Amino acid sequence: MGKAVLKTQEKFYLADPSLTYCMMGFNPKSIASMLENIVYFELRRRGYDVYVGKNETKEIDFVAVRRDERIYVQVCRELPDTSDREIKNLLEIRDHYPKFVVTLDDLAGGNIDGVRIVHLADFLLSSQYYG
């Protein structure tokens, strides 16, 4: 019963991730969650309402909505060579809003079936998000 009460579909983001390091120390495995944290706060700074998306059993990291705009964003440290999970989740969404995979992978880039692959720096420096 206790576990059911604690279950949530929400994610929580820290304004200052250094609090996590202070309490728990640095863990290289946490880089992906740090990237999500950065993207979340950038979307909020730009005025988007940000939600976690669910597509059946698959999760979309961010569904960002501002007025009549909507974008979908997956975040990953590197695009895995053996998996298209990040892109496939976005391709299953059947609308025409912009879809992005944001990564630290320097070699990743371009457009795969309408999903834009962008480096984190380019995503943060972009003046607007478009398809």
Buried (B, 14 or more C-beta within 10 A) or exposed (E): EEEEEEEEEEBEBEEEBEEBEEEEEEEEEBEBBBBBBBBBBBBEEBEBEBBBBEEEEEEBBBBBBBEEBBBBBBBBBBBEEEEEEBBBBBEEBEEEBBBBBBBBBEEBEEEBEEBBBBBBEEBEEEEEBEE
